[in-house]
Amino acid sequence: MMEENETLNNIQEYSDDSIRTLDWKEHIRRRPGMYIGKLGDGVHAEDGIYVLLKEVLDNAIDEYMMGFGKSVEVTIKEGIVTVRDHGRGIPLNKVNDVASKMNTGAKYDSKVFKKSVGLNGVGIKAVNALSSRFEICAYRDGEKKESVFSCGNIIEDMPITGTGGDNGTFVSFTPDNSIFKDYKYRDEFVETLLKNYTFLNAGLTIIYNGKKFHSKHGLLDLLNENITVEPLYPIIHLKGEDIEIVMTHSNQYGEEYYSFVNGQHTTQGGTHLTAFRESVSRTIKEFYNKNFEYSDIRTGMIGAVSIKVEEPVFESQTKTKLGSKDMSPEDGAISVSKFIGDFVKKELDNFLHKHNDTAEIMLKKILESEKERKAIAGVTKLARERAKKSNLHNKKLRDCRVHYNDAKGDKRDMSSIFITEGDSASGSITKSRDVETQAVFSLRGKPLNTYGLTRKVVYENEEFNLLQAALNIEENMDSLRYNKVIIATDADVDGMHIRLLLITFFLQFFPDLIKKGHVYILQTPLFRVRNKKNTYYCYSEEERLEALRKVGASPEITRFKGLGEISPNEFKNFIGEDIRLDPVSLKKEDLVKDLLEFYMGKNTMERQNFIIENLVIEEDVE
């Protein structure tokens, strides 16, 4: 008994020695998620290595926004990132402080940086702490100051010397491979990031690995770059002091928006996007002087809004959602909502009065949306009730505990749902999943081909009605319950067909789900190669041959022909930390209407000829 009491006392001892103060770099390295969100290896656009790049770029862009420097050079080679701007350059005696002292920076002085992205003096320090090598060099008035760090520790502190370099700042960093495991920068994500910077800063030139990015028309160029459907009328482009908006309508369902604050892409929207949607709807309703519902006005709307705010308040360090309610922290400052509302009311109303052709096309689109909504109103009401009732005891959905629309921090991004077909496959995933963050939705057979059908089918078809209810996207994307919607089907002909049918459904009725990067295809291994000592799971023929080389003589080779053949214990390996996902994405050249018509329409002979011409026959492997 005495031994137990001594042990308990030791465990509960709470003394001066229990209190620790972490060094700034140690805190960042221990809790990187607080500063850059998720880590990742570069497979996803939101992975931490892109946040590191963005934090350095933000400083260069802020210089341009203040009127200094017209170009930025970016290179990424073998995992090493360099950024060179031509702004004013960091004051030479403060270079080390800016790189290594928390809450240090010029952005606290609103006279120097009135409308910058970062205000917390953390960004570049986080890059320093999370890099195995970090070099910073400032050029000012014929002199330069250079320092080199490793994991936040200074290893070279060079004196101020003379130089002939242009004013500006040079930063080079190598993300720490012990934190960002086997990372790799992908051009498609880097280029999208850089394009957005140029769209939001018309006149700025960014050169990436020798490739030039430049925009003359700002948000107009951005929408033209991202739009994958034919607009019904020419894009409306309105600019004012500290605000720029673009918008049009298409025949797609749902809404599609891009929002920005001080050049920062707020992927989760915020107060400015809410104000934009509401003020556009209200202005259009008042212009036509009809009692339209906002949902009818916004169906098929595609738009973007960019504003500049003094000292913006974001809801997280990664700055993906604006929380600011005022344009300025000063007393009596105009609110974000009123600022955007006043601008839209005046400029959009004036535009519609001057452009009758656009106004007539817009009216026709709204009336068509209203007509379709009323036509399915009865079906919708019954379907909603059925879905709600079914969801209480929904055998198709095995839900998780964390959801995208109510979680914060890392867990918000971890929330996912697997859409699978068949009892054996859904059973394996259900038994293997993380019940905290992974849900499973089971289909019954092949879903309906929805190409060419109206939204009425979403409510009349039980599978789609329950799927829509599970995702919680009937009204808009704001209530989406899962960050990742993962299509998990067999890698055979039937499985591929189910993938196509589901993607068709999303493209037809919820295209923003794909455009915002929420839809993925689960990769599962095609082969298992093992001997008595080692087991290798292979996702391609190349990986199988490599595994055979490693295993050597007398290997046991298993070909998985369906998800149901993989035991739950094995499945844990494929949907855990090492999960392989292929994102479903759309590019500018991927016109949705043409894609769906070719692959899912009635042009049977044209499609057959395409398949015959591109057919590749693989030998079966036993």
C-alpha positions in Angstrom: 0.0 0.0 0.0 2.9 2.4 0.9 4.5 1.7 -2.5 1.3 2.5 -4.3 1.0 5.8 -2.4 4.6 6.8 -3.2 4.0 6.0 -6.9 0.8 8.1 -6.9 2.6 11.0 -5.2 5.3 10.9 -7.8 2.8 11.0 -10.6 0.8 13.8 -9.1 3.9 16.0 -8.2 3.3 19.4 -9.7 6.2 21.7 -8.9 8.3 24.6 -10.4 10.1 22.0 -12.5 6.8 21.0 -14.2 6.6 24.4 -15.9 8.5 24.9 -19.1 8.7 27.7 -21.6 9.3 26.5 -25.1 11.8 28.4 -27.3 9.9 29.9 -30.3 11.4 27.5 -32.9 10.9 24.5 -30.6 7.2 25.4 -30.3 6.8 25.8 -34.0 8.5 22.5 -34.7 6.5 20.7 -32.0 3.2 22.2 -33.1 3.5 23.0 -36.8 -0.2 22.6 -37.4 -0.9 25.7 -35.4 1.1 27.7 -37.9 0.8 26.1 -41.3 -2.2 23.8 -41.0 -1.6 20.2 -42.2 1.8 18.8 -43.1 1.6 16.4 -46.0 4.0 15.5 -48.7 2.8 17.9 -51.5 0.2 15.6 -53.0 -2.6 18.0 -52.0 -2.7 21.8 -52.7 -3.3 22.5 -49.0 -0.2 20.7 -47.8 2.2 22.6 -45.6 5.1 22.9 -48.1 2.8 25.2 -50.2 2.0 27.3 -47.1 5.7 27.8 -46.6 6.1 29.0 -50.1 3.0 31.3 -49.7 4.3 32.8 -46.5 7.5 33.9 -48.3 5.6 35.1 -51.4 3.1 37.1 -49.3 6.0 39.4 -48.2 7.1 39.9 -51.8 3.5 40.6 -52.9 3.0 43.1 -50.1 5.9 45.0 -51.5 4.3 45.2 -54.9 1.0 46.2 -53.4 2.7 49.1 -51.7 4.2 50.2 -55.1 7.7 48.7 -54.9 9.0 46.2 -57.5 7.1 44.9 -60.5 8.5 41.3 -60.7 9.2 38.3 -58.5 11.4 35.4 -59.4 10.6 31.9 -58.0 12.6 28.7 -58.5 12.0 25.3 -57.1 14.6 22.6 -57.9 15.3 19.4 -56.0 13.1 20.6 -53.1 14.9 23.9 -52.7 12.8 27.0 -53.0 14.1 30.5 -53.8 12.1 33.7 -53.9 13.6 37.1 -55.0 11.6 40.3 -55.0 12.5 43.8 -56.0 10.9 45.7 -53.3 12.4 48.0 -50.7 14.4 45.2 -49.0 14.3 44.5 -45.2 16.2 47.2 -43.2 19.7 45.6 -42.9 20.0 45.8 -39.2 16.7 43.9 -38.7 17.2 41.0 -41.0 17.9 38.5 -38.3 15.1 39.8 -36.1 12.6 39.5 -38.9 13.7 35.9 -39.6 13.9 34.7 -36.0 12.1 36.9 -33.5 8.4 36.2 -33.0 6.0 39.1 -33.3 8.5 41.1 -35.2 7.7 42.8 -38.5 6.8 46.1 -40.3 3.2 45.0 -40.8 2.3 46.2 -37.3 2.9 49.7 -38.7 -0.2 50.3 -40.9 1.5 53.3 -42.5 4.2 51.1 -44.0 1.9 48.1 -44.9 -1.7 49.4 -45.0 -3.4 46.4 -46.5 -1.1 43.4 -46.2 -2.0 39.8 -45.8 -0.1 38.9 -42.6 -0.2 41.0 -39.5 1.0 38.6 -36.8 4.8 38.6 -37.4 4.9 34.8 -37.5 4.9 33.6 -41.2 8.5 33.8 -42.2 9.6 32.6 -38.8 7.6 29.5 -39.2 9.3 28.9 -42.6 12.7 29.3 -40.9 11.9 26.9 -38.0 10.5 24.3 -40.4 13.4 24.4 -42.9 16.6 22.3 -42.7 18.3 25.3 -44.4 16.9 28.9 -44.5 18.9 31.7 -46.2 17.8 35.3 -46.2 19.5 38.3 -47.9 18.3 41.9 -48.0 19.5 44.4 -50.6 19.2 48.1 -49.8 20.8 51.1 -51.4 24.0 49.4 -52.6 24.4 47.2 -49.5 23.4 43.7 -48.4 22.9 41.7 -45.3 22.9 37.9 -45.4 22.2 35.2 -42.8 21.8 31.4 -42.9 19.7 29.3 -40.4 19.0 25.6 -39.8 15.8 24.6 -38.1 15.6 28.2 -36.8 19.1 28.3 -35.4 21.5 30.8 -37.0 24.6 29.1 -38.5 26.0 32.0 -40.5 25.7 35.7 -39.6 27.5 37.6 -42.3 28.3 41.3 -41.9 26.8 44.1 -44.0 28.7 44.5 -47.2 28.5 46.5 -50.4 26.8 45.0 -53.5 25.5 46.1 -56.8 22.3 44.2 -56.5 18.8 45.7 -57.0 16.9 46.6 -53.8 14.8 43.7 -52.6 14.9 40.5 -50.6 16.1 37.0 -51.5 14.9 34.0 -49.5 16.0 30.4 -50.0 14.6 27.5 -47.9 14.6 23.7 -47.9 11.6 22.2 -46.0 12.8 19.8 -43.3 12.4 16.3 -44.6 12.0 15.0 -41.0 8.7 17.0 -40.8 7.6 16.9 -44.4 8.2 13.3 -45.2 9.4 12.6 -48.8 7.8 15.9 -50.0 7.7 17.0 -53.6 6.4 20.3 -55.0 4.0 19.8 -57.8 3.9 22.3 -60.6 0.1 22.3 -61.0 -0.3 23.5 -57.4 2.5 26.0 -57.5 1.4 27.5 -60.8 -2.2 27.9 -59.6 -0.9 29.8 -56.6 1.3 32.0 -58.7 -1.5 32.7 -61.2 -3.8 33.8 -58.5 -1.2 36.3 -57.3 -1.0 37.8 -60.7 -4.8 37.9 -61.2 -5.1 39.8 -58.0 -2.3 42.1 -58.7 -2.7 43.2 -62.3 0.6 44.3 -63.8 2.7 42.1 -61.5 5.0 39.6 -63.3 6.1 36.3 -61.6 8.7 34.1 -63.3 8.6 30.5 -62.1 11.5 28.3 -63.3 11.7 30.4 -66.4 7.9 30.5 -67.0 6.3 33.9 -67.0 2.9 34.7 -65.3 1.3 38.0 -65.9 -2.3 39.4 -65.9 -3.7 42.6 -67.5 -7.3 42.3 -66.5 -7.2 40.9 -62.9 -10.3 38.9 -61.8 -11.6 38.8 -65.4 -8.6 36.8 -66.3 -9.0 34.6 -63.2 -12.6 33.7 -64.1 -11.7 33.0 -67.7 -8.9 30.8 -66.5 -11.1 28.7 -64.2 -14.5 28.6 -65.9 -15.3 25.1 -67.4 -18.7 25.9 -68.8 -19.9 28.4 -71.4 -21.1 31.6 -69.8 -24.6 32.7 -70.8 -23.5 36.3 -71.2 -20.1 38.2 -71.2 -18.5 38.3 -67.7 -19.5 41.4 -65.8 -16.3 43.1 -64.4 -16.6 45.9 -61.9 -13.7 47.7 -60.1 -13.5 50.3 -57.4 -11.1 51.4 -54.7 -10.3 48.4 -52.5 -12.8 46.2 -54.3 -13.1 44.2 -57.6 -15.9 41.8 -58.6 -16.7 39.6 -61.6 -19.8 37.5 -62.3 -21.8 35.6 -64.9 -24.3 32.8 -65.1 -24.1 29.4 -66.7 -26.5 26.5 -67.2 -24.8 24.5 -64.5 -26.5 23.8 -61.2 -25.3 25.3 -57.9 -23.0 28.3 -57.3 -19.3 28.8 -57.8 -17.3 31.5 -56.2 -13.7 32.6 -55.6 -12.9 35.1 -52.8 -9.8 37.0 -51.8 -8.7 39.4 -49.2 -5.5 41.5 -49.7 -4.4 38.9 -52.3 -5.1 36.0 -50.0 -7.3 33.2 -51.5 -9.9 32.6 -48.8 -10.9 29.1 -49.8 -13.5 28.9 -47.0 -15.0 32.3 -47.8 -16.0 34.5 -44.8 -17.7 37.8 -44.2 -16.8 39.2 -47.6 -18.1 36.3 -49.6 -21.4 36.2 -47.6 -21.8 40.0 -48.2 -21.1 39.5 -52.0 -23.7 36.8 -52.5 -26.4 38.6 -50.5 -25.8 42.0 -52.1 -25.7 40.6 -55.7 -29.0 38.7 -55.1 -30.6 41.8 -53.5 -29.5 44.2 -56.2 -30.7 41.8 -59.0 -34.0 41.3 -57.3 -34.6 45.0 -56.9 -33.5 45.7 -60.5 -36.2 43.4 -61.9 -38.7 44.5 -59.3 -39.9 40.9 -58.9 -40.2 38.7 -55.9 -37.5 36.3 -56.9 -36.0 33.9 -54.4 -32.3 34.3 -53.9 -31.7 30.7 -54.7 -33.2 31.1 -58.2 -31.1 34.2 -58.8 -27.9 32.4 -57.8 -28.5 29.1 -59.5 -25.7 28.8 -62.1 -23.9 31.9 -60.9 -20.1 32.0 -61.1 -18.3 34.9 -59.5 -15.3 36.2 -57.7 -14.7 39.0 -55.2 -11.5 40.6 -54.0 -11.3 43.3 -51.3 -8.5 45.1 -49.5 -8.9 45.5 -45.7 -6.7 47.2 -43.1 -5.6 44.7 -40.5 -7.8 41.8 -41.6 -8.9 39.2 -39.1 -8.7 35.6 -40.3 -10.1 32.6 -38.4 -6.8 30.7 -38.5 -3.1 31.2 -39.1 -3.6 29.7 -42.6 -5.9 32.6 -43.5 -8.5 30.6 -45.4 -11.6 32.4 -43.9 -12.1 36.0 -43.3 -13.6 36.9 -39.9 -13.3 40.7 -40.2 -16.5 42.7 -39.9 -15.1 46.1 -40.4 -12.9 47.6 -43.3 -10.7 49.4 -40.7 -10.1 48.9 -37.0 -10.9 52.6 -36.4 -14.0 53.6 -34.5 -16.9 54.3 -36.8 -15.4 52.3 -39.6 -17.7 51.1 -42.4 -18.5 47.4 -42.2 -17.4 44.9 -44.8 -21.1 44.1 -45.6 -22.0 47.7 -46.1 -18.9 48.5 -48.1 -19.5 45.6 -50.5 -23.3 46.1 -50.5 -23.0 49.8 -51.4 -20.6 49.1 -54.2 -22.6 46.3 -55.7 -25.9 48.2 -55.4 -24.5 51.2 -57.3 -22.2 49.5 -59.9 -24.2 46.4 -60.7 -27.4 48.3 -61.0 -25.8 50.8 -63.3 -24.3 48.0 -65.4 -27.7 46.2 -65.9 -29.4 49.5 -66.9 -26.7 50.1 -69.5 -26.5 46.6 -70.9 -30.0 45.4 -71.9 -28.8 42.3 -73.7 -27.1 41.0 -70.5 -30.1 41.9 -68.4 -32.5 40.0 -70.7 -30.3 36.8 -70.7 -30.0 37.0 -66.9 -33.7 37.4 -66.5 -34.4 34.4 -68.7 -32.0 32.2 -66.7 -33.6 33.2 -63.4 -37.1 32.5 -64.7 -35.9 29.1 -65.9 -34.5 28.3 -62.5 -37.7 29.4 -60.8 -39.8 27.3 -63.1 -37.7 24.2 -62.5 -37.7 24.7 -58.7 -41.5 25.0 -58.6 -41.9 21.9 -60.8 -40.0 19.8 -58.3 -41.3 21.5 -55.2 -43.6 18.7 -54.3 -41.1 16.0 -55.0 -38.5 18.0 -53.0 -40.6 18.3 -49.9 -41.4 14.6 -49.8 -37.8 13.7 -50.6 -36.4 15.9 -47.8 -38.8 14.3 -45.3 -37.8 10.8 -46.6 -34.1 11.6 -46.4 -34.3 13.1 -42.9 -36.3 10.1 -41.7 -33.9 7.6 -43.4 -30.9 9.4 -42.0 -32.0 8.6 -38.5 -31.6 4.9 -39.3 -29.7 5.1 -42.5 -28.1 1.7 -43.1 -26.3 3.2 -46.1 -24.3 5.7 -44.0 -21.9 4.7 -41.3 -21.1 8.2 -40.1 -18.0 9.5 -38.3 -17.7 11.8 -35.3 -15.9 14.8 -36.9 -17.5 16.8 -39.7 -16.1 19.5 -42.1 -18.8 22.1 -41.3 -18.4 22.1 -37.6 -14.9 21.0 -36.8 -11.9 23.3 -36.5 -8.2 23.0 -37.2 -6.6 19.8 -38.5 -9.6 17.7 -37.8 -11.8 19.7 -40.2 -9.5 18.7 -43.1 -9.3 15.1 -42.0 -13.1 14.5 -42.2 -13.9 12.1 -45.2 -16.6 9.8 -46.6 -16.0 6.7 -48.7 -18.6 6.0 -51.3 -18.5 2.3 -52.2 -20.5 -0.4 -53.8 -21.4 -3.9 -52.5 -21.6 -5.3 -49.0 -18.2 -7.0 -48.9 -16.3 -3.8 -50.0 -18.3 -1.5 -47.6 -17.8 -4.1 -44.9 -14.0 -4.2 -45.2 -13.8 -0.3 -45.2 -16.3 0.0 -42.3 -14.3 -2.4 -40.1 -10.9 -0.8 -41.1 -11.8 2.9 -40.9 -11.1 5.5 -38.3 -14.6 6.1 -36.8 -13.4 9.6 -35.6 -12.9 11.0 -39.1 -14.0 8.4 -41.8 -17.6 7.7 -42.8 -18.8 5.1 -45.3 -21.8 5.4 -47.7 -22.9 2.1 -49.4 -24.4 2.1 -52.9 -26.8 -0.6 -54.0 -25.6 -1.6 -57.5 -24.8 0.8 -60.2 -26.2 4.3 -59.8 -28.3 6.0 -62.5 -26.7 7.8 -65.4 -27.9 11.4 -64.7 -26.5 13.0 -67.9 -29.2 15.1 -69.5 -31.6 14.8 -66.6 -33.0 17.6 -64.5 -32.4 18.1 -60.8 -35.7 16.3 -60.1 -33.9 13.0 -60.4 -31.8 13.9 -57.3 -34.9 13.7 -55.2 -36.7 10.9 -57.0 -33.8 8.5 -57.0 -33.4 7.1 -53.5 -29.6 6.5 -53.8 -28.9 10.1 -54.9 -31.4 11.6 -52.5 -29.7 9.9 -49.5 -26.2 10.7 -50.8 -27.1 14.3 -51.1 -28.6 14.3 -47.6 -25.5 12.5 -46.2 -23.2 15.2 -47.8 -25.6 17.9 -46.7 -25.2 19.9 -49.9 -28.7 20.4 -51.0 -28.8 24.2 -50.5 -25.1 25.1 -51.0 -21.6 24.0 -50.2 -21.5 25.9 -46.9 -22.9 22.9 -45.0 -20.7 20.2 -46.6 -20.1 17.5 -43.9 -16.9 16.0 -45.3 -13.7 17.6 -46.6 -12.9 14.6 -48.8 -15.6 12.7 -50.8 -13.7 9.5 -51.8 -15.0 7.2 -54.5 -13.9 3.7 -53.5 -14.8 1.1 -56.2 -13.1 -1.9 -57.7 -10.4 -1.3 -60.3 -12.3 -3.4 -62.9 -14.7 -2.3 -65.8 -17.7 -2.2 -63.5 -15.9 -0.2 -60.9 -14.6 2.3 -63.4 -18.2 2.6 -64.8 -19.5 3.4 -61.3 -16.8 6.0 -60.9 -17.9 7.7 -64.1 -21.6 7.6 -63.1 -20.8 9.2 -59.7 -18.6 11.9 -61.2 -21.3 12.6 -63.8 -23.8 13.1 -61.0 -21.5 15.6 -59.2 -20.6 17.4 -62.4 -24.3 17.7 -63.3 -25.7 18.9 -60.0 -22.8 19.8 -57.7 -19.9 20.9 -59.8 -18.4 23.0 -57.1 -17.7 19.8 -55.1 -15.2 18.9 -57.7 -14.0 22.4 -58.5 -13.2 23.1 -54.8 -11.1 19.9 -54.7 -13.3 17.7 -52.5 -13.7 14.6 -54.7 -11.1 11.9 -54.9 -10.6 8.3 -56.2 -9.2 5.8 -53.7 -6.3 3.8 -55.0 -6.0 0.3 -53.8 -3.3 -2.2 -54.6 -3.6 -4.5 -57.6 -1.1 -7.1 -56.3 0.4 -8.4 -53.1 3.9 -9.9 -53.4 5.4 -11.7 -50.3 7.7 -14.3 -49.0 8.1 -15.5 -45.4 9.9 -12.3 -44.3 8.4 -9.4 -46.4 5.1 -8.3 -47.9 4.8 -5.6 -50.6 1.6 -4.1 -51.9 1.8 -3.0 -55.5 -0.4 -0.4 -57.2 1.0 -0.9 -60.7 2.8 -3.4 -62.9 6.1 -1.5 -62.3 5.7 -1.8 -58.6 5.0 -5.5 -58.9 8.2 -6.1 -60.9 10.2 -4.1 -58.3 8.6 -6.2 -55.5 9.5 -9.4 -57.3 13.1 -8.2 -57.5 13.2 -7.5 -53.8 11.5 -10.8 -52.7 13.6 -13.0 -54.9 12.9 -16.7 -55.3 9.6 -18.4 -54.6 7.3 -15.4 -54.2 3.6 -15.6 -53.4 1.7 -13.3 -55.8 -1.9 -12.4 -55.2 -4.0 -10.2 -57.5 -6.8 -8.3 -55.9 -9.8 -8.2 -58.2 -12.1 -6.4 -55.9 -12.1 -4.4 -52.6 -14.1 -7.2 -51.0 -11.1 -9.6 -51.4 -9.0 -7.4 -49.2 -9.3 -8.3 -45.5 -10.1 -5.6 -43.0 -6.7 -6.0 -41.3 -5.0 -5.4 -44.7 -7.4 -2.5 -45.6 -6.1 -0.5 -42.6 -2.9 -0.1 -44.5 -4.6 1.5 -47.5 -6.9 4.0 -45.8 -4.6 5.2 -43.0 -1.7 7.6 -43.0 -0.4 6.1 -46.3 -3.7 6.4 -48.1 -3.3 7.0 -51.9 -5.9 9.4 -53.4 -6.2 10.7 -56.9 -7.9 14.1 -56.9 -10.7 14.6 -59.4 -10.1 18.0 -61.0 -11.2 20.3 -63.8 -9.0 22.4 -66.0 -10.0 25.4 -68.2 -10.0 23.2 -71.3 -12.3 20.6 -69.7 -15.7 22.0 -70.8 -18.1 20.0 -68.6 -20.9 19.9 -71.2 -18.6 18.5 -73.9 -17.0 16.0 -71.5 -20.4 14.6 -70.3 -21.9 14.5 -73.8 -18.9 12.4 -75.1 -18.5 10.0 -72.2 -22.1 9.7 -70.9 -24.3 10.8 -73.9 -25.9 8.8 -76.7 -23.0 9.2 -79.2 -22.5 5.4 -79.0 -20.6 4.9 -82.2 -18.2 7.8 -81.7 -17.4 6.6 -78.2 -16.9 3.0 -79.5 -14.4 4.2 -82.1 -12.5 6.1 -79.5 -12.2 3.1 -77.2 -11.1 0.8 -80.1 -8.4 3.3 -81.2 -7.1 3.8 -77.7 -7.5 0.2 -76.4 -4.6 -1.3 -74.5 -4.8 -5.0 -73.7 -2.9 -6.1 -70.6 -2.0 -9.8 -69.9 -3.6 -11.2 -66.8 -1.1 -12.0 -64.0 -1.6 -15.1 -62.0 
